[in-house]
C-alpha cells in the first residue's frame, strides 16, 4: 500500500499516536486555528478511534526525523475535530470498500452511455471508477458527488482540467494550493478564492 498523502481519506486505528500539544507543528503547517480554537485543543482522544478523517497536511516531526505526522480533520461526524497524529495511527480507507453490486455497475454503464446527472449520487454508488468516468466525460458532474467522498487530489485533477470549477468546491475545502492551481489554469477562478487567501494566491 502506498504512503498516506494529503487529501487521503483514512481511519484512525491507533489514537495513542495523537500529539495534543504540538503547537509549533500546527503553526508551521499553516493550521494555527488548531491553537486558537478550543474545539481542537480540549478533546477526549479516545473518541477519535475508528473515526474517518481527511488528511490535510503531512510533515516530519522537528525533533524526531523518523516520525511522520499528519494534520487531519474528522468527516461524516457531528463531532468537529482536527488534530495531529502519527501516520502510523492511520489506515487508508477505500471509497465504499464493499464489492460493487449489479446496480452500481449498471449505474456506471448508464452514465458512460450518456445518462445525465441531476442530483447527488448515492454514496454507495461512488467508486473511483465513477469519479474517473466523470473526469473523462464531464468534470462539471463532480458537483453531484458528496464532497466527503472526494479528496484534495480529486479536486486538484478537476482544477487542472478547468480552474473555473473552483466554485464547486466547498469553501472550507478551498486550500491555498487548490486556489493557486485554479487561478493558474483559469484567471476567472479568482472570484471563487476565499478573501483570506486572495493576497497569498496572487503573490
C-alpha positions as CSV (number, residue, x, y, z in Angstrom):
1,X,0.0,0.0,0.0
2,X,1.3,3.5,-0.9
3,X,2.2,6.1,1.7
4,X,-0.5,8.3,3.0
5,X,-0.7,11.6,1.2
6,X,-2.6,14.9,1.7
7,X,-6.2,14.6,0.7
8,X,-6.4,10.9,1.6
9,X,-9.4,9.6,3.5
10,X,-8.3,7.4,6.4
11,X,-9.5,5.7,9.6
12,X,-7.9,6.3,13.0
13,X,-6.7,2.8,14.1
14,X,-4.5,4.0,17.0
15,X,-5.4,7.1,19.0
16,X,-2.2,6.7,21.0
17,X,-0.2,8.5,18.3
18,X,-2.0,11.8,18.7
19,X,0.0,14.9,19.6
20,X,-2.4,17.1,21.6
21,X,0.1,19.9,22.3
22,X,2.4,20.1,19.3
23,X,1.5,23.7,18.5
24,X,4.7,24.6,16.6
25,X,4.0,21.9,14.0
26,X,0.4,23.2,13.5
27,X,1.6,26.8,13.1
28,X,4.4,25.8,10.7
29,X,1.9,23.8,8.6
30,X,-0.4,26.8,8.3
31,X,-3.1,25.4,10.7
32,X,-2.8,28.0,13.5
33,X,-6.6,27.6,14.1
34,X,-5.7,24.4,16.0
35,X,-4.0,26.6,18.6
36,X,-6.7,29.3,18.7
37,X,-9.8,27.2,18.5
38,X,-10.7,25.5,21.8
39,X,-12.7,22.7,19.9
40,X,-9.3,21.5,18.6
41,X,-7.5,21.6,21.9
42,X,-9.7,20.1,24.6
43,X,-10.5,16.7,23.2
44,X,-11.1,13.2,24.6
45,X,-8.6,11.5,22.3
46,X,-10.2,8.1,22.7
47,X,-13.2,9.5,20.8
48,X,-11.1,9.6,17.7
49,X,-10.6,5.9,17.4
50,X,-12.4,4.4,14.4
51,X,-13.3,7.9,13.1
52,X,-13.0,8.6,9.4
53,X,-10.6,11.6,8.7
54,X,-9.3,13.6,5.8
55,X,-5.6,14.3,5.8
56,X,-4.9,18.0,5.5
57,X,-1.1,18.1,5.9
58,X,1.8,15.7,6.1
59,X,5.2,16.6,7.6
60,X,8.2,15.5,9.6
61,X,8.4,15.9,13.4
62,X,11.0,18.6,14.1
63,X,12.8,16.7,16.8
64,X,12.3,13.1,15.6
65,X,13.1,12.9,11.9
66,X,11.9,9.4,11.6
67,X,8.3,10.3,12.7
68,X,5.9,11.5,10.1
69,X,2.9,13.5,11.4
70,X,-0.4,14.3,9.8
71,X,-2.9,17.0,10.5
72,X,-6.4,15.5,10.0
73,X,-10.0,16.5,10.3
74,X,-12.9,14.3,11.2
75,X,-15.5,13.9,8.5
76,X,-19.1,12.5,8.4
77,X,-19.4,13.0,12.2
78,X,-21.2,15.6,14.3
79,X,-18.0,15.7,16.4
80,X,-15.9,18.5,15.0
81,X,-12.3,17.6,15.5
82,X,-9.0,18.5,13.9
83,X,-5.8,17.1,15.3
84,X,-2.2,16.0,14.8
85,X,-1.5,12.3,14.6
86,X,1.5,10.0,13.8
87,X,0.7,8.5,10.4
88,X,1.2,5.0,11.9
89,X,-2.1,5.6,13.7
90,X,-3.9,5.9,10.3
91,X,-5.1,3.4,7.8
92,X,-6.2,4.2,4.3
93,X,-9.9,3.9,3.7
94,X,-11.2,2.9,0.3
95,X,-14.2,4.6,-1.1
96,X,-17.0,2.3,-0.1
97,X,-14.8,-0.7,0.1
98,X,-17.5,-3.3,-0.4
99,X,-17.8,-5.2,-3.7
100,X,-19.8,-3.3,-6.4
101,X,-23.3,-4.5,-6.8
102,X,-25.1,-5.1,-10.1
103,X,-27.0,-1.9,-9.5
104,X,-23.8,0.1,-9.1
105,X,-22.3,-1.4,-12.3
106,X,-25.5,-0.6,-14.2
107,X,-25.4,2.9,-12.9
108,X,-21.9,3.4,-14.2
109,X,-22.7,1.9,-17.6
110,X,-25.7,4.2,-17.9
111,X,-23.6,7.2,-17.1
112,X,-20.9,6.2,-19.7
113,X,-23.7,5.8,-22.3
114,X,-25.0,9.3,-21.8
115,X,-27.1,9.4,-18.7
116,X,-27.3,12.9,-17.3
117,X,-26.7,13.5,-13.6
118,X,-29.1,15.9,-11.9
119,X,-28.9,15.1,-8.2
120,X,-26.3,13.9,-5.7
121,X,-25.2,10.4,-6.4
122,X,-25.9,8.0,-3.5
123,X,-22.7,7.4,-1.6
124,X,-23.0,3.7,-2.1
125,X,-22.6,4.2,-5.8
126,X,-19.4,6.3,-5.6
127,X,-16.3,4.4,-6.7
128,X,-13.0,5.5,-8.2
129,X,-14.3,4.1,-11.5
130,X,-17.3,6.6,-11.4
131,X,-15.0,9.5,-10.5
132,X,-12.6,8.6,-13.3
133,X,-15.6,8.5,-15.7
134,X,-16.7,11.9,-14.6
135,X,-13.2,13.3,-15.2
136,X,-13.2,11.9,-18.7
137,X,-16.7,12.7,-19.6
138,X,-17.7,15.9,-17.8
139,X,-15.7,17.3,-14.8
140,X,-18.7,19.6,-14.0
141,X,-20.6,16.5,-12.9
142,X,-18.3,16.3,-9.8
143,X,-20.8,18.6,-8.2
144,X,-23.1,15.6,-7.9
145,X,-20.6,13.6,-5.7
146,X,-20.8,14.2,-2.0
147,X,-17.8,16.3,-1.1
148,X,-16.9,14.0,1.8
149,X,-16.2,11.3,-0.8
150,X,-13.7,13.5,-2.6
151,X,-10.1,14.1,-1.7
152,X,-7.9,17.1,-2.4
153,X,-6.2,15.0,-5.1
154,X,-9.6,14.6,-6.8
155,X,-10.1,18.3,-6.7
156,X,-6.6,19.0,-8.0
157,X,-7.2,16.9,-11.0
158,X,-10.6,18.6,-11.6
159,X,-9.0,22.1,-11.4
160,X,-6.2,21.1,-13.8
161,X,-8.9,20.4,-16.4
162,X,-10.9,23.6,-15.6
163,X,-9.8,26.1,-12.9
164,X,-13.2,27.7,-13.0
165,X,-14.7,24.7,-11.3
166,X,-13.2,26.0,-8.0
167,X,-16.6,27.4,-7.3
168,X,-18.0,23.9,-7.0
169,X,-15.6,23.0,-4.1
170,X,-17.0,23.8,-0.6
171,X,-15.3,27.0,0.6
172,X,-13.9,25.2,3.6
173,X,-12.0,22.9,1.3
174,X,-10.5,25.6,-0.9
175,X,-6.9,25.5,0.2
176,X,-4.2,27.8,-0.9
177,X,-2.7,25.0,-3.0
178,X,-6.0,24.3,-4.8
179,X,-6.8,28.0,-5.3
180,X,-3.3,28.6,-6.9
181,X,-3.9,25.7,-9.3
182,X,-7.3,27.0,-10.2
183,X,-6.2,30.6,-10.9
184,X,-3.1,29.5,-12.8
185,X,-5.4,27.4,-15.0
186,X,-8.2,30.0,-15.4
187,X,-7.9,33.6,-14.2
188,X,-11.7,33.7,-13.9
189,X,-11.4,31.3,-10.9
190,X,-10.1,34.2,-8.7
191,X,-13.6,35.2,-7.9
192,X,-14.0,31.9,-6.0
193,X,-10.9,32.3,-3.9
194,X,-11.8,32.9,-0.2
195,X,-10.9,36.5,0.8
196,X,-8.4,35.4,3.4
197,X,-6.4,33.6,0.7
198,X,-6.5,36.2,-2.2
199,X,-3.3,38.0,-1.3
200,X,-1.4,34.8,-0.8
201,X,-2.7,33.3,-4.1
202,X,-1.8,36.3,-6.1
203,X,1.8,36.5,-4.9
